[in-house]
Amino acid sequence: MSDTHSTAHAAAVEQADVLILGAGQAGFQVAVSLRQKRFEGTIVMVGDETYPPYHRPPLSKAALKDGLNEATLWYRPDAFYETQKIDTRLGVRAESLDRGAKQVRLSDGSAIGYGSLVLATGARARTLPPVMGVPEDAMFTLRTLDDAHALQPKLKPGVHVAVVGAGYIGLEVAASARQLGCEVAVVDQAERAMQRTASPTISAHFQNLHVGHGVRFQLADTVSGMTDSPDFRALVCGSGAELPFDIVVAGIGVIPNDDLAREAGLAVEDGIVADAQGRTSDPSVFAAGDCARHVHTGFTEKVRFESVQSAIDQGKVVAAAIMDQEDQHSAVPWFWSDQYDAKLQVVGIPGAECAAFIKGDPASGSFAVYHMRGDDPVAVEAVNAPHDFVTARKTVGTDRPLDEDTLGALEPISN
């Protein structure tokens, strides 16, 4: 190829002042925040799904129970992106990143150069290994809108659903399936439900809630395979227990989509390593959302949060950094989960040195667990307790003390 041809080809490569890979919550937030800050450069947002940016939390809740009304899931109508001059490229994915040339090659064969690149590539659902033998037509995960489209029609009265994983997603699917009349069993190698994300008091409350709705739990157990009888399918657990199924839903966590970054030589540690401004080991490349393991001023170690609010917070910080504005990721993380008529809202991350206190009576269905360091709340888990959630948002991670009435209502939880 001649030098003249190479030069002409390079000149033909499209250029974007900001190129965002990922059209989920974090990528969307970066684009919106840039425009809110009056950034006037070109913004191109690439998404591998064919849908515009959409809300994921309803996929395991209302979308399963009430059906999929896609229009209610979109963050914004199509006209918004036109008005804000956010160029969305949907249904394509990034194939390679050339940091030297500051170009990304896409799956449709095109290439886009960038001034600043944002990796908001999210995460993908973990799946059960093929060795377990679950037929492909019976195996489901729930991460994307296409996943919800595939799963929702299967959830009918009398259908046996085996859920592998007793975390947020697994239990939300279990609750939705039971409300649709399915027979549900949940298996997890952990000793209690939501063990990774919830205190023992919260775990016990939600496990009892599910049991009261007819869900069977098989905890401290693993899936070793399945029966091969033509007229009876069941997951076989390490304990020998069998869980009948028509379909299996894996809710066993996610894997950050950091492959592109790793192949491009960026620092990766179960997520793309980024500083408190979202910058990676390349100052022109930023990372945000579920794919990012970032510095947070409230933690001594880098953290990777899988939550909507964290993606929003990181998106705002990255937008500020692109515009050379001083900001850093310091927002207190918060999470939520809806199961049956119980809304769990969690603010902060409990530390090992915290003492746990309860406010309210779990039997009433409305209570909160406060994780305290002295008189300071480090984290609060509120169940159908909006006042406690609001109190937590105002006090956790701040210098504001709890009011005397709240302090006086706390009762210690014995271990």
C-alpha positions in Angstrom: 0.0 0.0 0.0 1.4 3.4 -1.0 2.1 6.1 1.6 -0.4 8.3 -0.3 -3.1 5.7 0.0 -2.3 5.2 3.7 -2.6 8.9 4.4 -5.9 9.2 2.5 -7.3 6.2 4.4 -6.2 7.7 7.8 -7.7 11.0 6.9 -11.0 9.3 6.1 -11.3 7.9 9.6 -14.2 9.6 11.5 -13.2 11.6 14.5 -15.0 12.2 17.7 -14.0 14.6 20.4 -15.5 12.2 22.9 -16.1 8.5 22.0 -18.1 6.5 24.5 -18.1 2.7 24.3 -21.2 1.5 26.1 -24.8 2.8 25.9 -25.8 1.8 29.4 -26.3 3.9 32.5 -22.6 5.1 32.8 -22.1 5.9 29.1 -25.4 7.7 29.0 -24.6 9.7 32.0 -21.2 10.8 30.7 -22.8 12.1 27.5 -25.7 13.9 29.3 -23.3 15.4 31.9 -21.0 16.7 29.1 -23.9 18.5 27.5 -25.2 19.8 30.8 -21.7 21.3 31.3 -22.0 23.0 27.9 -19.4 20.8 26.2 -19.7 21.7 22.5 -17.5 19.0 21.0 -18.7 16.0 19.1 -20.0 13.0 21.1 -20.4 9.5 19.7 -21.9 6.8 21.9 -21.5 3.1 20.7 -23.7 0.4 22.1 -23.7 -3.3 21.2 -27.4 -3.7 21.8 -29.9 -2.5 19.2 -31.9 -0.6 21.8 -31.4 3.0 23.0 -30.1 3.4 26.6 -32.6 1.9 29.0 -33.3 1.2 32.6 -32.1 -2.3 33.6 -33.5 -2.7 37.2 -37.1 -3.2 36.0 -36.0 -6.3 34.0 -36.0 -8.6 37.0 -39.1 -7.0 38.5 -42.0 -5.2 36.8 -40.9 -6.2 33.3 -41.2 -9.9 34.2 -44.4 -9.6 36.2 -46.3 -7.0 34.1 -44.8 -7.6 30.6 -42.4 -5.6 28.6 -43.5 -2.1 27.6 -40.2 -1.0 26.1 -41.1 2.6 25.8 -41.2 2.9 29.6 -37.7 1.6 29.8 -35.9 4.2 27.6 -34.0 6.9 29.4 -34.9 9.4 26.8 -36.9 9.4 23.5 -34.9 9.4 20.3 -35.5 13.1 19.8 -33.4 13.8 22.9 -30.2 12.5 21.3 -30.8 14.5 18.2 -31.4 17.7 20.1 -28.4 17.1 22.3 -26.2 16.2 19.4 -25.3 12.8 20.9 -24.6 10.5 18.0 -25.7 7.0 18.9 -24.3 4.0 17.1 -26.4 0.9 18.2 -26.0 -2.7 17.4 -22.2 -2.5 16.9 -19.4 -3.3 19.3 -15.7 -2.3 19.6 -13.4 -4.9 18.2 -10.0 -3.3 19.0 -8.5 -0.2 20.5 -5.3 1.3 19.1 -4.2 3.7 21.8 -1.2 4.9 19.8 -3.4 6.0 16.9 -6.3 6.9 19.3 -8.7 4.9 17.2 -11.3 2.2 17.9 -12.2 -0.4 15.3 -15.9 -1.4 15.3 -17.6 -4.7 14.3 -19.1 -3.1 11.2 -15.6 -2.5 9.9 -15.6 1.3 10.6 -13.1 3.1 12.7 -13.5 6.1 14.9 -10.7 8.3 16.2 -11.1 10.1 19.5 -9.8 12.9 21.7 -11.1 11.3 24.8 -12.3 7.7 25.1 -14.7 6.5 27.7 -14.9 2.8 28.4 -18.4 2.2 29.8 -18.6 -1.4 28.6 -20.5 -2.7 31.6 -20.5 -6.4 32.5 -21.9 -9.6 31.3 -23.8 -12.3 33.2 -21.9 -15.4 34.5 -23.4 -18.6 33.1 -23.4 -22.1 34.4 -20.6 -24.3 32.9 -21.7 -26.6 30.1 -20.4 -29.6 32.2 -23.6 -29.3 34.3 -25.5 -30.4 31.3 -28.4 -27.9 31.4 -29.9 -27.8 27.9 -29.4 -24.5 26.1 -33.2 -24.0 25.6 -33.7 -24.2 29.4 -30.9 -22.0 30.5 -31.4 -18.3 31.1 -29.7 -15.3 32.6 -31.1 -11.8 33.1 -28.9 -8.9 32.2 -30.2 -7.4 29.0 -33.5 -6.6 27.5 -33.1 -9.5 25.1 -32.7 -11.7 28.1 -35.9 -10.4 29.6 -37.7 -11.0 26.2 -36.5 -14.6 26.3 -37.4 -15.3 29.9 -40.7 -13.5 30.5 -42.9 -15.8 28.2 -41.6 -18.9 30.1 -42.8 -17.7 33.5 -46.3 -19.3 33.6 -48.3 -20.9 36.4 -47.0 -24.4 37.3 -43.6 -24.0 35.6 -40.7 -25.2 37.7 -38.0 -22.6 37.9 -34.6 -23.4 39.5 -32.7 -20.3 40.4 -29.0 -20.6 40.9 -27.8 -17.8 43.1 -29.4 -16.1 46.1 -28.2 -12.6 45.4 -30.3 -9.6 44.4 -31.0 -10.8 40.8 -31.7 -14.4 41.8 -34.1 -13.4 44.5 -35.8 -10.7 42.4 -36.4 -13.3 39.7 -37.6 -15.8 42.3 -40.1 -13.2 43.6 -41.4 -12.3 40.2 -41.7 -16.0 39.2 -43.7 -16.9 42.3 -46.0 -14.0 41.8 -46.6 -15.4 38.3 -47.5 -18.8 39.7 -44.3 -20.6 39.1 -42.8 -23.3 41.4 -39.5 -21.9 42.5 -36.4 -23.3 44.2 -33.2 -21.4 44.9 -29.7 -22.9 45.4 -26.6 -21.1 46.5 -23.2 -22.2 47.9 -23.5 -19.4 50.5 -24.9 -20.2 53.9 -27.5 -17.5 53.7 -29.4 -15.4 51.2 -27.7 -12.3 49.9 -24.7 -13.2 52.0 -22.3 -11.0 50.0 -24.5 -7.9 50.1 -26.7 -8.0 53.3 -26.3 -8.4 57.0 -27.5 -11.6 58.7 -30.6 -9.8 60.0 -31.6 -8.7 56.5 -30.7 -12.0 55.0 -33.0 -13.8 57.5 -35.9 -11.5 56.9 -35.8 -11.9 53.1 -35.3 -15.6 53.2 -38.3 -15.9 55.5 -40.3 -13.7 53.2 -39.5 -16.0 50.2 -40.3 -19.1 52.2 -43.6 -17.6 53.2 -44.4 -17.2 49.5 -43.5 -20.9 48.8 -39.9 -20.6 47.6 -37.7 -23.6 48.5 -34.1 -22.8 49.5 -31.1 -25.1 49.1 -28.2 -23.1 50.8 -24.6 -24.1 51.5 -24.9 -26.4 48.5 -23.7 -26.5 44.9 -25.0 -27.7 41.6 -23.1 -30.7 40.4 -25.2 -31.7 37.4 -28.6 -32.8 36.4 -30.8 -35.8 36.0 -31.0 -37.3 32.5 -34.4 -38.9 32.7 -36.6 -38.0 29.7 -39.7 -37.3 31.8 -38.0 -35.7 34.8 -35.4 -32.9 34.8 -33.8 -31.7 38.0 -30.6 -30.1 39.1 -28.6 -32.4 41.2 -26.8 -30.7 44.2 -23.6 -31.8 45.9 -25.7 -32.8 48.9 -27.7 -35.1 46.7 -30.8 -32.9 46.8 -32.7 -32.6 43.5 -34.4 -29.4 42.3 -37.0 -30.1 39.5 -36.9 -27.6 36.7 -38.5 -26.6 33.4 -36.1 -23.7 33.2 -33.0 -22.7 35.1 -32.1 -19.0 35.8 -28.5 -18.3 36.7 -28.1 -15.3 39.0 -24.4 -15.9 39.9 -22.9 -12.5 39.4 -21.3 -10.7 36.5 -18.0 -10.5 34.7 -16.7 -7.0 33.9 -16.2 -6.3 30.2 -12.6 -5.4 30.5 -11.2 -7.5 27.6 -10.8 -4.6 25.2 -8.9 -2.6 27.8 -6.7 -5.6 28.7 -5.9 -6.3 25.0 -5.0 -2.6 24.6 -2.5 -2.8 27.5 -4.5 -0.8 30.1 -4.3 -1.8 33.7 -7.0 -4.3 34.6 -7.8 -6.0 37.9 -11.2 -7.7 37.7 -12.3 -4.4 36.1 -10.6 -1.5 34.4 -8.4 0.3 36.9 -9.2 4.0 37.2 -8.3 6.8 39.5 -10.8 8.9 41.5 -11.4 11.0 38.3 -12.1 7.9 36.2 -8.8 8.1 34.3 -7.2 4.8 33.4 -3.4 4.2 33.0 -3.8 6.1 29.7 -4.7 9.8 30.5 -6.9 10.0 27.3 -8.9 7.0 28.3 -11.5 6.9 31.1 -13.6 4.1 32.6 -17.0 4.2 34.4 -19.7 1.9 35.5 -19.7 -1.9 36.1 -16.5 -2.4 34.1 -14.5 0.0 36.3 -12.4 -0.7 39.4 -11.7 2.8 40.6 -10.3 4.8 43.5 -13.0 6.1 45.8 -12.1 8.6 48.5 -14.2 6.7 51.1 -12.3 3.4 50.7 -8.7 2.4 51.2 -8.8 -0.1 48.3 -10.0 0.3 44.7 -13.7 -0.7 44.4 -16.0 -1.9 41.7 -19.7 -1.2 42.5 -22.4 -2.8 40.4 -25.2 -0.3 40.9 -27.2 2.3 39.0 -26.3 5.1 41.3 -22.6 4.3 41.2 -22.7 4.4 37.4 -24.5 7.8 37.5 -21.9 9.2 40.0 -19.0 7.9 38.0 -20.4 9.2 34.8 -20.7 12.7 36.2 -17.1 12.5 37.6 -15.7 11.4 34.2 -17.6 14.2 32.3 -16.0 16.7 34.7 -12.5 15.2 34.2 -12.9 15.4 30.4 -13.6 19.1 30.8 -10.6 19.5 33.1 -12.9 20.3 36.1 -12.0 19.3 39.6 -14.1 16.4 40.8 -13.6 13.0 42.2 -15.6 9.9 43.0 -16.6 10.3 46.6 -20.4 9.8 46.6 -21.6 7.3 49.2 -22.8 4.2 47.3 -26.4 3.1 47.7 -28.4 0.1 46.3 -31.9 -1.2 46.3 -33.9 -4.3 45.7 -37.7 -4.9 45.3 -38.9 -8.4 46.3 -42.7 -9.0 46.7 -43.9 -5.9 48.7 -40.6 -5.4 50.4 -38.3 -2.6 49.3 -34.7 -2.9 50.5 -32.6 0.3 50.3 -29.0 0.2 51.4 -26.8 3.2 52.0 -23.0 2.7 52.5 -20.9 -0.4 53.0 -20.8 -1.9 56.6 -17.2 -2.3 58.0 -16.0 -5.2 60.0 -15.5 -2.8 63.0 -19.1 -1.7 63.0 -21.7 -2.6 65.6 -25.2 -3.4 64.3 -28.4 -2.0 65.7 -32.0 -2.5 64.7 -34.7 0.2 64.6 -38.3 -1.1 64.3 -39.7 -4.6 64.3 -39.0 -7.0 61.3 -42.3 -8.7 62.0 -44.1 -5.5 61.0 -42.4 -5.5 57.6 -40.8 -2.1 58.2 -37.5 -1.8 60.0 -33.9 -0.7 59.5 -30.4 -2.1 60.5 -27.9 0.6 61.4 -24.2 -0.2 61.2 -22.5 2.2 63.6 -19.0 3.3 64.5 -19.6 4.9 67.8 -22.5 7.4 67.2 -21.7 7.6 63.5 -23.7 5.6 61.0 -21.4 3.8 58.4 -24.2 2.0 56.6 -28.0 1.6 56.9 -30.2 -1.2 55.5 -33.8 0.0 55.4 -36.8 -2.3 54.6 -40.0 -0.4 53.8 -38.5 2.4 55.9 -38.3 5.4 53.7 -37.6 7.8 56.6 -34.6 5.7 57.7 -33.3 5.7 54.1 -33.6 9.5 53.8 -31.9 9.8 57.2 -29.1 7.6 55.9 -28.6 9.6 52.7 -28.2 12.7 54.8 -25.8 11.3 57.5 -23.8 8.3 56.2 -20.4 9.6 55.0 -21.0 13.1 56.3 -20.3 14.9 59.5 -24.0 15.3 60.3 -25.0 13.3 63.4 -28.1 11.2 63.8 -30.9 12.9 65.6 -31.5 12.0 69.2 -34.8 10.3 68.5 -33.2 7.9 66.0 -30.3 7.2 68.3 -32.7 6.5 71.1 -34.7 4.1 69.0 -31.7 1.8 68.1 -31.5 -1.5 69.8 -28.3 -3.6 69.7 -28.3 -6.8 67.6 -26.7 -9.7 69.5 -24.4 -11.9 67.5 
